[in-house]
């Protein structure tokens, strides 16, 4: 998800790096300007936090049901990003 938002045309990548948390990463350009609904900003932030927990916590488990639900939501978000990009790429 992180890289999908990074790839959007017309937004300068040099001011971000790929370790920038989603609460600053594109929130101004996409969420606050209502290009995408706020629920996607929240979903991206929660996913980033869970990813960090999975990477850095000593022990964490995720239920299959929770992972499947998040996966379905992310597929919807990816489709939304792809549609936005196709409408704005010349």
C-alpha positions as CSV (number, residue, x, y, z in Angstrom):
1,X,0.0,0.0,0.0
2,X,2.8,2.2,0.9
3,X,4.4,2.0,-2.5
4,X,1.1,2.4,-4.4
5,X,0.5,5.8,-2.8
6,X,4.1,6.7,-3.5
7,X,3.7,6.0,-7.2
8,X,1.0,8.5,-7.9
9,X,1.8,11.0,-10.6
10,X,2.2,14.6,-9.9
11,X,3.4,14.3,-6.3
12,X,7.1,14.9,-5.7
13,X,8.8,11.8,-4.2
14,X,12.0,13.6,-3.2
15,X,10.3,15.0,-0.1
16,X,9.4,11.5,1.2
17,X,11.3,8.4,1.8
18,X,9.8,4.9,2.2
19,X,10.2,4.9,6.0
20,X,7.9,7.9,6.4
21,X,4.8,6.9,8.4
22,X,1.4,7.1,6.6
23,X,0.1,9.8,8.9
24,X,2.5,12.2,7.1
25,X,3.0,10.1,3.9
26,X,0.5,11.4,1.4
27,X,-2.1,12.3,4.0
28,X,-2.1,15.9,3.0
29,X,-2.3,15.2,-0.7
30,X,-4.8,12.3,-0.6
31,X,-6.8,12.2,2.6
32,X,-7.1,15.8,3.7
33,X,-8.0,16.9,0.1
34,X,-10.6,14.2,0.0
35,X,-9.2,12.4,-3.1
36,X,-9.6,9.3,-1.0
37,X,-12.0,8.9,1.9
38,X,-10.7,9.2,5.4
39,X,-11.4,5.5,6.1
40,X,-8.5,4.7,3.7
41,X,-6.1,6.9,5.6
42,X,-7.1,5.1,8.8
43,X,-6.8,1.7,7.2
44,X,-3.3,2.6,5.8
45,X,-2.2,3.9,9.2
46,X,-3.4,0.8,11.1
47,X,-1.8,-1.5,8.5
48,X,1.5,0.3,8.9
49,X,1.3,0.0,12.7
50,X,0.5,-3.8,12.4
51,X,3.3,-4.2,9.9
52,X,5.7,-2.6,12.4
53,X,4.5,-4.8,15.2
54,X,5.0,-7.9,13.0
55,X,8.5,-6.8,12.1
56,X,9.7,-5.5,15.5
57,X,7.7,-7.0,18.3
58,X,9.2,-10.0,20.0
59,X,6.0,-12.1,19.5
60,X,2.8,-11.3,17.7
61,X,0.1,-13.4,16.0
62,X,-2.6,-12.4,13.6
63,X,-5.7,-14.4,13.2
64,X,-6.5,-15.8,9.7
65,X,-9.9,-14.0,9.8
66,X,-8.3,-10.6,10.6
67,X,-5.7,-11.0,7.9
68,X,-8.3,-12.1,5.3
69,X,-10.5,-9.1,6.2
70,X,-7.6,-6.6,5.9
71,X,-6.6,-8.3,2.6
72,X,-10.0,-7.7,1.1
73,X,-10.0,-4.1,2.2
74,X,-6.6,-3.6,0.8
75,X,-7.6,-5.0,-2.6
76,X,-10.4,-2.5,-2.7
77,X,-8.0,0.3,-1.8
78,X,-5.5,-0.9,-4.5
79,X,-8.3,-0.8,-7.1
80,X,-9.2,2.7,-6.0
81,X,-5.5,3.8,-6.4
82,X,-5.3,2.2,-9.8
83,X,-8.4,3.9,-11.0
84,X,-7.1,7.3,-9.6
85,X,-3.8,6.8,-11.4
86,X,-5.4,5.7,-14.7
87,X,-7.5,8.9,-14.6
88,X,-4.5,11.1,-14.0
89,X,-1.7,9.6,-16.1
90,X,-1.4,11.1,-19.5
